[in-house]
């Protein structure tokens, strides 16, 4: 089961470089969100739900549950993915996400 790391805004996948240096697993991917290190798809308007849908589509393509980690806005987006599609997630961790009660 791979691990997927999602950065915050306005970062890119490079925010995870220091963390990845200390990991012993070889199945860790750090993705760039559309518009932050990767191009925005046509007609992608950068809403929270569009980012969540984008993440879900990518996770579905993996074909098995993942260990999902999010930081900052990535924390908020991955928490939403975990809440609406728990079948895609084996474990979830988030940091620096301003979560409201």
Buried (B, 14 or more C-beta within 10 A) or exposed (E): EBBBBBBBBEBBBEBBEEEBEEEEEEEBBBBBBBBBBEEBEEEBEEEEEBBBBBBBEBBEEEEEBBBBBBBBBBBBBBBBBBEEBEEBBEEBBBEEBEEEE
